[in-house]
Structure formats: C-alpha cells, structure tokens
Amino acid sequence: MKNYGAKLDKIREMFPDKTIEEAIRIDESYYKAFPGVKAYHNYCWLRAREFSYTENLFGVKYYGLNGHKLINTLIQGTAAYFLKWKMRQAYDFCKEKGLKTKYQMNIHDELSWLYHRQDPLNIFFEFKGLMEYWEDSYVPIVADMEITTTTWKDKKEVSTLHELQENLST
C-alpha cells in the first residue's frame, strides 16, 4: 500500500487495531527501510503540482494527474509498454528462427503461447531470458513460466526443461 502512496489514514484503515503512534511508526519505518520509494513519491507529487504532464520511460505523456494517481500510472504505464516491447521482440525472435510456435494472447502481464511440437522446447527459456532483459534497469525483472495443456486455471509453474517436458507428456 505504501508503494502506491498510501498515507497515514489508509494505514489506520488497514490496521484498525493499531494506535495512531503505531501507525505513524509503520509509515516512518517503511520510508526509512525504502528511501527510494519516498523519493519517488515526492517526485510524483512535485511533478503533478508543477508540470502539466509527466512521461513514462517510453516517452508516453500523462496529463492532469494528481500525485497519488501519478505514482501508480508511471509504474503501470511503463510496465504496459515494456510488455508491448517484449511482445514485439518475441514475435521477431519467432520470425527470425522460423518457429511454428505462435504467440496467442496476453492476459494482464502474461503472454500465452501455442506451442508447436516441431519447435525445440528450450525456446521458452529463450523467451524467459528475453522477457527478463532490460539493459539499463536497476531492478531485476523476473518472468515465471507456467504450462497447461487444458485450461488456464490448471496451469503449473515450471522452471526446468525436464519439468516442461514432463508437463507436455501428461
């Protein structure tokens, strides 16, 4: 909640059993532990007050947002364009390699693939590496892999080629 700019009143709402002093300590402790979050929040509030727009890391401009909305919008907006960028890289990778596996759709922050058995299974680890790479990012990006041969709700997390093979053979 603090990452998204929750203030003292929200802390009190989420922890009704805490005293005001305890809520203040929670608030102060979070910013002490993560000073970069405090700096980011201050940046967003300042930008919202002093400028008519702010750009995300892909140059997309957001107009007329207050500081609270800007905190989330910059992160989520950048993430959405990051995913689009990676979708294009994955598409180009498939074309360059002549793969028959096809990108099917995305669901929020997930990419769904329709695997073609003529393609090597290790392409999914190459997709994973592609998704996790952003040269100048300070924060590691983690892409998990899940597989299903039935429905989305039946998917299972996989982390090795052996697990991937096992799940495809069942």
C-alpha positions in Angstrom: 0.0 0.0 0.0 2.9 2.3 0.7 4.3 1.7 -2.7 1.2 3.2 -4.2 1.3 6.2 -2.0 -1.0 5.2 0.9 -0.9 7.8 3.7 -1.5 7.6 7.4 -5.3 7.5 7.1 -5.1 4.4 4.9 -2.6 2.7 7.3 -5.1 3.3 10.1 -7.9 1.9 7.9 -6.0 -1.2 7.1 -4.8 -1.8 10.7 -7.7 -0.6 12.8 -6.2 -2.4 15.9 -3.1 -0.1 15.8 -2.8 3.1 17.7 -2.0 6.3 15.9 1.5 6.1 17.3 1.9 2.6 15.9 0.5 3.7 12.5 3.0 6.6 12.4 5.8 4.2 13.2 4.7 1.9 10.4 4.6 4.8 8.0 8.0 6.2 9.1 9.6 2.7 9.2 8.6 1.9 5.6 10.2 5.1 4.2 13.3 4.5 6.4 13.6 1.0 5.0 12.9 2.1 1.4 14.1 5.6 1.0 13.9 5.3 -2.8 10.1 4.9 -2.5 9.8 8.1 -0.5 12.0 9.9 -3.1 9.8 8.5 -5.9 6.6 9.6 -4.2 8.0 13.1 -3.6 9.0 13.3 -7.3 5.4 12.3 -8.4 3.7 14.9 -6.1 6.1 17.6 -7.2 5.7 16.7 -10.9 1.9 16.8 -10.6 1.9 20.2 -8.9 4.5 21.9 -11.1 4.1 20.4 -14.6 1.2 19.8 -17.0 2.4 16.3 -17.9 4.9 13.6 -17.0 6.4 11.0 -19.3 6.9 7.3 -18.6 10.1 5.6 -19.5 8.8 5.0 -23.0 8.0 8.7 -23.6 4.2 8.4 -23.2 2.8 11.6 -21.7 0.3 11.6 -18.9 -1.7 14.8 -18.3 -3.7 16.2 -15.4 -3.0 13.6 -12.8 -2.6 14.3 -9.1 0.5 13.0 -7.3 -1.3 9.9 -5.9 -2.5 8.8 -9.4 0.8 9.6 -10.9 2.6 7.2 -8.5 0.8 4.2 -10.0 0.3 5.5 -13.5 4.0 5.9 -14.2 4.8 2.4 -13.0 1.9 0.6 -14.6 2.1 2.7 -17.8 5.8 1.9 -18.2 5.1 -1.8 -17.4 2.4 -1.9 -20.1 4.7 -0.5 -22.7 7.5 -2.8 -21.6 5.3 -5.8 -22.2 4.4 -4.5 -25.7 8.0 -4.0 -26.5 8.8 -7.6 -25.3 5.9 -9.0 -27.2 7.4 -7.5 -30.4 10.8 -8.8 -29.6 9.4 -12.3 -29.0 7.5 -12.1 -32.3 10.7 -11.0 -34.1 12.6 -13.9 -32.5 10.0 -16.4 -33.7 10.1 -15.0 -37.2 14.0 -15.0 -37.3 14.1 -18.6 -36.1 11.3 -19.8 -38.4 9.4 -21.1 -35.4 5.9 -22.5 -35.7 5.1 -21.8 -32.1 2.7 -18.8 -32.0 2.0 -16.0 -29.6 -1.6 -16.5 -28.7 -2.6 -13.6 -26.5 -1.7 -11.7 -23.3 -3.7 -11.8 -20.1 -2.7 -8.8 -18.0 1.0 -9.3 -17.6 1.2 -12.8 -19.0 2.0 -13.9 -22.5 0.2 -17.1 -23.8 1.9 -19.2 -26.4 0.5 -22.0 -28.6 3.4 -24.5 -28.7 4.2 -26.4 -31.9 5.8 -29.8 -31.3 8.3 -29.3 -34.2 10.0 -26.5 -32.3 12.6 -27.1 -29.5 11.2 -26.7 -26.0 14.2 -24.6 -25.0 12.7 -21.6 -26.9 10.6 -21.0 -23.8 13.7 -20.4 -21.8 14.9 -18.0 -24.5 11.5 -16.2 -24.3 12.1 -16.0 -20.5 15.5 -14.5 -21.0 14.2 -12.1 -23.4 11.4 -11.0 -21.1 13.8 -10.5 -18.2 16.3 -8.4 -20.1 16.3 -4.6 -19.8 19.8 -3.3 -20.1 19.6 -0.2 -18.0 17.2 -1.4 -15.4 18.3 -1.2 -11.8 15.6 -3.6 -10.7 15.7 -7.3 -11.7 12.8 -8.3 -13.9 11.5 -11.8 -13.2 9.5 -13.8 -15.7 7.9 -17.0 -14.5 6.9 -19.9 -16.7 3.7 -21.8 -16.4 2.3 -24.5 -18.6 -1.1 -26.1 -19.2 -2.4 -28.5 -21.8 -6.0 -28.0 -20.7 -7.3 -24.7 -19.2 -5.6 -21.6 -17.8 -6.8 -22.4 -14.3 -4.9 -25.7 -14.5 -1.6 -24.2 -15.3 1.5 -25.3 -13.3 4.7 -23.4 -12.7 7.8 -24.9 -14.4 11.5 -23.8 -14.1 13.4 -26.6 -15.8 13.4 -28.2 -19.2 12.6 -31.5 -17.6 9.5 -30.1 -15.8 8.4 -28.6 -19.1 8.8 -31.9 -20.9 7.0 -33.8 -18.1 4.0 -31.5 -18.2 3.7 -31.7 -22.0 3.8 -35.5 -22.0 1.0 -35.9 -19.5 
